[in-house]
Amino acid sequence: FEYRYVLDQKSRGQWFVSVLQQTELPGVSGVNQTGQSANEVRGLLSGTHTQQFTPDLLLRAKAFYVTDASYLQQLSNSGAQRALPSGESNLLATQRLAYGNTYLLGQYLLPLQSGGVDTFQRLPEIGYSLPHLSLFNSPVLLGTDTSFVNFYREQGFTQNRIDVLPGLSTDVLDFGHIVGLTPQVKVREVYYTRGVQDSESHHRETFWAGLDATSKLSRRFGTSEGNTLLHTVEPSVMYEYVLPTAQEQLTQIDQVDNLPKKNLLTYAIHSRLLEQDGNRSFNWLNLTLAQSYQVGGVQTQARNFTPGVTPPFGTVTQPLQPATTAVEGKKLSDLWMRAVIGNTTPQFTQAQLAGAAFGRGTGQQPAINQYLTIDAFFDPYRSSVSQFNTDFRVQQSNYWYLQVGQRFTHDGNRVQRGDVWNPISFSQVYAPTPEIEFLTAGGAFRTPWGWTVGAKGYYDVKNGRSPEYDVVALYQNPCKCWSLGLYILEFPDRQQYNFMLNLTGVGWTENFGTAVIKSILSPLLIGEKGLPWAAPGGPYGRPQSAIPQPGMDGSGR
């Protein structure tokens, strides 16, 4: 049962309830059925509500509940849902102020594949954030983030934490219009009502200093077709220093509690080659290279998140301090490379966007995304690739597309991408894990009879088998008044056949089957009316973009 409502322009939501009477245990491999009854009632409840009280006050609520921890693993159509470690319910209220904003958060994690009755819950969390504010009209900027959290759990001790993080920075200081320097300092004061082994209060002060130096070179070229090529090169160097502090007596729940020392130099170069033709552009290359160098000592212990590993304090379901493994740290991190060729987002002309805004179309097809992305790490000590991930898509307007992907991770340490101080830095590694290698392939096409058909498959190269492949189809009648979705999911131990019927006047659905169809078919259905999901540019009751549909002869109609 699904209920959707729009009370007014400021209040809307949707709720989904699924209940079934089980008469025999489902034969799903890899799922522990200990203590599970063959004859029982199983169910799922999920929903969201959004309430805009004033232009500055917003409330969002999300609820999730299942009757047993193995419900999604055994019955869900979504791979992401089957892999969820926990289900989240939360209530978030945000208030924008004259200076900064404040929020109130209540979060409850329902244990699924990890966690238990001793899992910490944020009930509640209150915070305040002040973005960079000029002090007395000077180039010095003040910012701060402050939060109070009550960590509650059903079993085990509870604790409170207060985190205060003021910081100072400046506007970019130009030197001859060649190099721009941005100095930054932050002081983090964290107060705990108790420690990991004692009930005495604890506190920790941490100092972070950073200096960023960036330059930018650009040149514009003309082509024989009358277009222009813009080439930019942006080298940058970032130095960070974090004072070493003791955290052996602290309960480590999230990244605020884990602040290792840092004496790191990160250098990067970002280059882009962009072709512009009037209102359209094509990205010939967007390349980023980055690497970090440990100025101080190297890492000797790495966090181990392998399921089932016993932590030094706490339990497997709720570690109070994570398990660690001895590693041989290196001065140089792996070299990170990310390259994008082509447009990864749909490219509409301004005329098409304006036409969509006023409820009319231009009769032109959008130049939809066609791209190749490469994300890789190169180990300078092994002289080999430690991670290599690619995705390639080719698409003909909104008629068809084909996409293939590949994921490879060498056995050994895993590079940690960024930290609480800087998202692009590589100061830490995780504990060694086995090699991973798998392939993905998917695509979809439109037929002249209103059907859009697609499929996606996965192949585990290491184990020589396919863990899942999906086949989906969506029919839209000529007036887009209703649609019918069909999907088949194939797993090693079972098959699932499902259908969904959607009426345009009623609204869209957001269940697990919708997520499967949307992920495969949405590249061909951008901004269309009558879809069984909410999409930018195409929600019900708003003007729709008039993307023509393919006719029998391949022309738009």
C-alpha positions in Angstrom: 0.0 0.0 0.0 1.3 3.4 -0.9 -0.1 6.8 0.0 1.1 10.1 -1.5 -0.1 13.5 -0.7 0.5 17.2 -1.4 -1.4 19.3 1.2 -0.2 22.6 -0.3 2.9 24.0 -1.9 4.8 23.8 1.4 3.7 20.3 2.6 4.1 17.0 0.9 5.1 13.4 1.5 4.7 9.7 0.7 4.4 6.5 2.7 4.8 2.9 1.7 3.7 -0.2 3.6 4.3 -3.8 2.5 3.1 -6.8 4.5 3.2 -10.5 3.5 2.3 -13.8 5.2 5.3 -16.1 4.9 4.6 -19.9 4.9 8.1 -21.2 4.1 11.7 -19.9 4.5 13.1 -18.3 1.3 16.1 -20.1 0.0 18.5 -17.2 -0.3 22.2 -18.0 -0.2 24.5 -16.0 2.2 21.6 -15.1 4.6 21.6 -16.4 8.1 18.2 -17.9 8.8 18.9 -18.9 12.4 16.0 -18.1 14.7 13.7 -17.3 11.7 10.3 -18.9 11.7 8.9 -20.4 8.5 5.4 -19.2 9.2 5.4 -15.5 10.1 4.1 -12.1 9.1 6.9 -9.9 7.6 6.6 -6.2 6.6 8.3 -3.0 5.7 7.3 0.6 6.4 9.0 3.6 4.8 8.1 7.2 4.2 9.1 10.8 4.0 7.5 14.1 4.8 8.6 17.7 3.9 7.2 20.8 5.6 8.3 24.3 4.7 7.0 26.4 7.6 8.6 29.7 6.5 11.2 30.6 3.8 13.9 30.1 6.5 12.5 27.1 8.4 12.4 23.6 6.8 11.4 20.3 8.4 12.2 16.9 6.8 11.2 13.5 8.2 12.2 10.1 7.0 11.0 6.8 8.5 12.2 3.2 7.9 11.3 0.0 9.6 11.4 -3.7 8.8 10.1 -6.5 11.0 13.4 -8.5 10.8 17.0 -7.8 9.8 17.1 -10.1 6.8 14.0 -8.7 5.1 15.9 -6.6 2.5 18.5 -9.3 1.8 15.8 -11.9 1.1 13.1 -9.8 -0.6 14.5 -6.5 -1.9 14.8 -5.9 -5.7 17.6 -3.3 -5.2 21.2 -4.3 -4.8 21.9 -1.2 -2.8 19.1 -2.1 -0.4 20.3 -5.7 0.0 23.7 -4.4 0.9 22.5 -1.8 3.5 24.3 -2.2 6.9 21.4 -0.4 8.6 18.1 1.4 7.9 17.9 5.1 8.9 15.1 7.1 10.3 15.6 10.8 11.0 14.0 14.1 11.7 15.9 17.2 10.5 14.8 20.8 11.1 16.9 23.6 9.6 16.6 27.3 10.4 18.4 30.0 8.4 19.5 32.9 10.4 20.8 36.4 9.6 24.3 35.0 10.2 24.7 31.3 9.6 22.1 28.6 10.2 21.2 26.1 12.9 19.7 22.6 12.8 18.1 20.0 15.0 18.7 16.3 14.0 17.3 13.1 15.5 18.7 9.9 13.9 17.9 6.3 14.6 19.8 3.4 12.8 17.9 0.1 12.6 20.5 -2.7 12.5 20.3 -4.9 9.4 23.7 -6.5 8.5 25.7 -4.7 11.2 24.9 -3.1 14.5 22.7 -4.2 17.4 21.0 -3.0 20.6 24.3 -1.3 21.6 24.5 0.9 18.5 24.8 4.6 19.2 21.9 6.8 18.1 21.9 10.5 17.7 19.0 11.6 19.9 19.3 14.5 19.4 22.0 16.5 17.6 21.9 20.3 17.7 24.3 22.4 15.6 25.1 25.8 14.3 27.2 26.8 11.3 28.6 30.2 10.4 30.1 30.5 6.9 33.0 32.8 6.2 32.2 36.2 7.5 34.4 39.2 7.0 35.7 40.7 10.2 35.3 44.5 10.3 35.3 44.6 6.4 38.9 43.2 6.4 40.2 40.3 4.2 40.2 38.1 7.4 37.2 35.7 7.4 35.7 34.0 10.4 33.8 30.7 10.3 32.6 28.3 12.9 30.8 24.9 13.2 29.4 23.9 16.6 27.4 20.8 17.6 26.0 19.0 20.6 25.2 15.3 20.3 23.5 13.0 22.8 24.6 9.5 21.9 21.9 7.1 23.2 21.7 3.4 23.0 19.5 0.7 24.4 22.3 -1.4 25.9 25.6 0.0 27.3 26.6 3.5 28.5 25.5 6.7 26.8 27.5 9.9 26.4 27.3 13.5 25.3 29.7 15.3 23.0 30.2 19.0 22.4 32.3 20.0 19.3 33.4 23.6 18.7 35.4 24.4 15.5 36.2 28.1 14.9 38.4 29.0 12.1 40.1 32.0 10.4 41.1 32.4 6.7 41.6 35.1 4.3 40.5 36.0 0.8 42.9 34.8 -1.9 46.1 36.8 -1.6 47.4 37.5 -5.2 51.1 37.8 -5.9 51.6 39.4 -9.3 48.4 37.7 -10.6 50.4 34.5 -10.9 50.0 32.7 -7.6 47.1 33.0 -5.1 47.7 32.1 -1.4 45.0 31.1 1.0 46.1 30.7 4.7 43.7 28.9 7.1 43.7 28.0 10.7 41.2 26.1 12.8 41.0 25.1 16.4 38.8 22.1 17.4 37.7 21.8 21.0 35.8 18.6 21.8 34.3 17.8 25.2 33.1 14.3 26.2 31.0 13.5 29.3 32.9 10.1 29.7 35.7 8.1 28.3 35.9 4.7 26.7 36.8 2.9 30.0 35.9 5.4 32.7 33.1 7.7 33.6 35.2 10.8 34.0 34.8 13.6 31.5 37.5 14.1 28.8 38.3 16.9 26.4 40.7 17.4 23.5 42.1 20.4 21.7 43.3 20.1 18.1 45.0 22.7 16.0 44.9 22.6 12.2 46.8 24.9 9.9 46.8 25.0 6.1 48.3 27.0 3.3 47.0 26.6 -0.2 48.9 28.0 -3.2 47.1 27.9 -6.6 47.9 29.3 -10.0 45.8 29.3 -13.2 46.9 29.5 -16.8 44.3 29.7 -19.6 44.3 30.2 -23.3 41.6 30.3 -25.9 42.0 29.0 -29.5 39.8 29.3 -32.5 38.9 26.4 -34.8 38.3 26.2 -38.5 34.6 25.5 -37.8 34.2 28.8 -36.0 34.2 27.3 -32.5 36.5 28.1 -29.7 38.7 25.9 -27.5 39.4 26.9 -24.0 42.4 25.2 -22.3 43.1 25.8 -18.6 45.8 24.5 -16.4 45.6 24.9 -12.6 48.6 23.6 -10.5 48.1 23.8 -6.7 50.1 22.9 -3.5 48.4 22.4 -0.1 50.3 22.1 3.1 48.5 20.9 6.3 49.6 20.5 9.8 47.7 18.9 12.7 49.1 18.7 16.2 49.3 15.1 17.6 46.8 14.5 20.3 46.0 11.5 22.5 42.7 9.8 21.7 43.2 6.4 23.4 40.8 7.2 26.1 38.0 8.6 23.8 35.1 6.7 22.4 35.5 6.8 18.6 32.1 7.0 17.0 32.7 9.1 13.9 35.4 11.1 12.2 35.2 13.9 14.7 36.7 11.5 17.3 39.5 10.2 15.0 41.9 13.1 14.4 45.4 11.6 13.8 48.4 13.9 13.5 49.1 15.3 10.1 52.2 16.9 8.5 51.3 16.6 4.8 52.1 18.2 1.5 49.5 17.6 -1.3 50.3 18.7 -4.8 47.8 18.5 -7.7 47.3 19.7 -11.2 43.9 20.2 -12.9 43.7 20.7 -16.6 40.6 21.1 -18.8 40.0 21.4 -22.6 36.6 22.7 -23.4 35.1 23.3 -26.9 32.4 26.0 -27.0 29.9 26.4 -29.8 27.4 29.2 -29.1 25.3 28.0 -26.1 26.7 24.4 -26.2 30.0 23.1 -24.9 31.8 19.8 -25.1 34.4 18.6 -22.6 37.3 17.1 -24.5 39.3 16.5 -21.3 38.9 17.1 -17.6 42.1 15.8 -15.9 43.1 15.8 -12.3 46.4 14.4 -10.9 47.1 14.6 -7.1 49.5 13.0 -4.7 50.5 13.5 -1.0 53.9 13.5 0.7 54.4 12.8 4.4 56.7 15.6 5.6 56.7 14.0 9.1 56.5 10.4 10.3 54.7 7.7 8.3 51.6 5.7 9.3 52.2 2.5 11.3 48.6 1.4 12.2 45.6 1.2 9.8 42.0 0.9 10.7 40.5 -2.5 10.0 36.8 -2.5 9.0 36.6 -6.2 8.1 33.2 -7.6 9.3 33.5 -9.7 12.4 36.9 -8.3 13.6 37.0 -7.9 17.4 37.8 -4.3 18.4 40.1 -3.5 21.4 37.1 -1.9 23.2 33.4 -2.5 22.6 31.7 -5.2 20.6 31.6 -6.3 17.0 28.2 -4.6 16.6 29.4 -1.3 18.2 33.2 -0.8 18.4 34.2 1.9 20.9 37.6 2.0 19.2 38.2 0.4 15.8 40.5 -2.6 15.3 43.8 -1.8 13.8 46.4 -3.6 11.7 50.1 -2.9 11.5 51.1 -1.4 8.2 54.3 -0.2 6.6 53.7 3.4 5.8 55.2 5.2 2.9 56.3 8.8 2.4 54.6 9.1 -0.9 51.0 8.2 -1.3 49.5 6.6 -4.4 49.1 9.0 -7.3 45.5 9.7 -8.0 44.2 10.3 -11.5 40.7 11.2 -12.6 40.0 11.9 -16.3 36.7 12.7 -17.9 36.2 12.9 -21.7 32.8 14.0 -22.8 29.8 15.4 -21.1 28.6 13.5 -18.0 25.3 15.5 -17.7 22.6 16.2 -20.3 23.4 19.3 -22.4 20.3 21.3 -23.4 20.5 24.6 -25.4 19.2 27.7 -23.7 16.3 27.7 -26.1 15.3 24.2 -25.0 15.5 25.2 -21.3 13.5 28.3 -21.9 10.9 26.3 -23.9 10.6 23.8 -21.1 10.1 26.6 -18.6 7.2 28.0 -20.5 5.7 24.7 -21.4 6.8 24.5 -25.0 9.6 22.7 -26.8 11.9 23.5 -29.6 11.5 20.1 -31.5 15.3 19.4 -31.0 16.9 16.5 -29.3 19.2 17.2 -26.4 22.8 16.3 -26.8 22.7 13.8 -24.0 25.7 12.5 -22.1 28.4 10.6 -23.9 31.6 10.1 -21.9 34.6 8.1 -20.7 35.6 8.4 -17.1 38.8 6.9 -15.6 39.5 6.9 -11.8 42.8 5.3 -10.8 45.5 5.1 -8.2 49.1 4.4 -9.2 51.5 2.9 -6.6 54.9 4.4 -7.1 56.6 1.7 -5.0 55.1 -1.2 -6.8 55.2 0.6 -10.1 51.7 -0.7 -10.8 48.1 0.3 -10.6 46.5 -0.2 -7.2 43.0 0.9 -8.3 41.6 1.3 -11.8 37.9 2.1 -12.5 36.4 3.1 -15.8 33.0 3.9 -17.2 32.2 4.4 -20.9 28.9 5.5 -22.4 27.8 6.1 -25.9 24.3 7.5 -26.5 22.3 8.5 -29.6 20.0 11.3 -28.4 17.1 9.7 -26.4 16.9 6.7 -28.7 19.4 4.4 -27.2 22.6 4.2 -25.1 25.2 1.6 -24.2 27.4 1.7 -21.1 30.2 -0.6 -19.9 32.3 -0.3 -16.8 35.1 -2.0 -15.0 36.4 -2.0 -11.4 39.8 -3.3 -10.2 41.4 -3.0 -6.8 44.8 -4.6 -6.1 45.2 -6.6 -2.9 46.9 -4.6 -0.1 46.3 -1.3 1.6 43.4 0.9 0.6 44.0 4.6 0.1 41.7 6.8 2.2 40.3 9.6 0.1 40.4 12.8 2.1 39.6 13.4 5.7 37.6 15.8 8.0 40.1 18.6 7.2 40.6 18.3 3.4 38.6 16.2 0.8 41.7 15.9 -1.5 44.5 14.5 0.6 45.9 11.0 1.0 47.5 10.9 4.5 46.1 7.6 5.6 45.4 4.0 4.3 43.0 1.3 5.5 44.0 -2.2 6.4 44.9 -4.6 3.5 42.0 -6.3 1.7 41.8 -8.9 -1.0 41.8 -8.1 -4.7 38.5 -7.1 -6.4 37.7 -7.2 -10.1 34.3 -7.1 -11.8 32.7 -5.8 -14.9 29.4 -4.1 -15.6 27.4 -3.6 -18.8 24.1 -2.0 -19.5 22.0 -0.2 -22.0 18.5 0.7 -23.2 16.6 1.5 -26.4 13.2 2.9 -27.3 10.8 1.2 -29.7 8.2 2.9 -31.9 5.4 1.3 -29.9 5.8 3.2 -26.6 8.1 0.6 -25.0 11.5 1.5 -23.6 13.6 -1.6 -22.8 16.9 -1.9 -21.0 19.1 -4.3 -19.1 22.2 -4.3 -16.8 24.5 -7.1 -15.8 27.4 -7.6 -13.4 30.2 -10.1 -13.7 32.6 -11.1 -10.9 35.9 -11.8 -12.7 37.7 -13.2 -9.6 34.9 -15.8 -8.9 33.9 -16.3 -12.5 30.2 -15.8 -12.0 27.5 -13.2 -12.5 25.9 -12.1 -9.1 23.0 -10.3 -10.8 21.5 -9.1 -14.0 18.3 -7.1 -14.5 16.0 -6.7 -17.4 13.4 -3.9 -17.4 10.8 -2.4 -19.7 8.5 0.6 -19.4 5.4 1.2 -21.5 4.0 4.8 -21.9 0.7 5.3 -23.7 0.6 8.1 -26.3 -1.0 10.7 -24.0 1.4 9.7 -21.2 -1.7 9.2 -19.0 -0.4 6.0 -17.5 2.6 3.7 -17.7 3.3 0.0 -17.1 6.7 -1.2 -15.8 8.0 -4.8 -15.9 11.3 -6.0 -14.5 13.0 -9.3 -14.1 15.9 -9.8 -11.6 18.2 -12.8 -11.9 20.3 -13.9 -8.9 22.4 -17.0 -8.4 19.8 -18.5 -6.1 16.5 -17.1 -7.3 14.6 -15.1 -9.9 12.1 -12.3 -9.3 9.4 -11.1 -11.7 7.6 -7.9 -10.9 5.3 -5.3 -12.5 4.1 -1.8 -11.6 1.2 0.3 -12.9 1.4 4.1 -12.6 -1.4 6.6 -13.2 -0.2 10.1 -14.2 -2.9 12.0 -12.3 -2.2 10.2 -9.1 1.6 10.8 -9.0 4.8 8.7 -8.9 6.0 5.8 -6.8 9.3 5.5 -5.0 9.7 1.8 -4.2 12.5 -0.6 -4.8 11.3 -1.6 -8.2 11.1 2.0 -9.2 14.8 2.4 -8.3 15.8 -0.5 -10.6 13.9 0.8 -13.6 15.0 4.4 -13.1 18.7 3.6 -12.9 18.6 1.8 -16.2 16.0 3.8 -18.3 16.3 7.4 -16.9 19.1 8.4 -19.5 16.5 8.1 -22.2 13.5 9.6 -20.3 14.9 12.9 -19.2 12.2 15.5 -18.3 9.3 13.4 -19.6 5.7 13.4 -18.3 4.1 10.4 -16.7 7.1 8.7 -15.4 6.7 6.5 -12.3 9.4 8.6 -10.4 10.1 12.2 -9.7 12.6 13.7 -12.1 14.1 17.2 -12.4 12.1 19.1 -15.0 9.3 16.6 -15.1 7.4 16.4 -11.8 3.6 16.3 -12.0 1.8 19.6 -12.1 4.8 21.5 -13.6 5.6 22.3 -17.2 7.3 19.4 -19.0 10.2 19.6 -21.4 8.9 18.6 -24.8 11.5 16.0 -25.9 10.1 14.4 -29.0 9.6 10.6 -29.1 11.1 8.4 -31.9 8.7 7.5 -34.7 8.6 4.5 -36.9 11.1 6.1 -39.3 13.5 7.2 -36.5 12.3 10.8 -36.6 10.9 12.7 -33.6 7.2 13.0 -33.1 
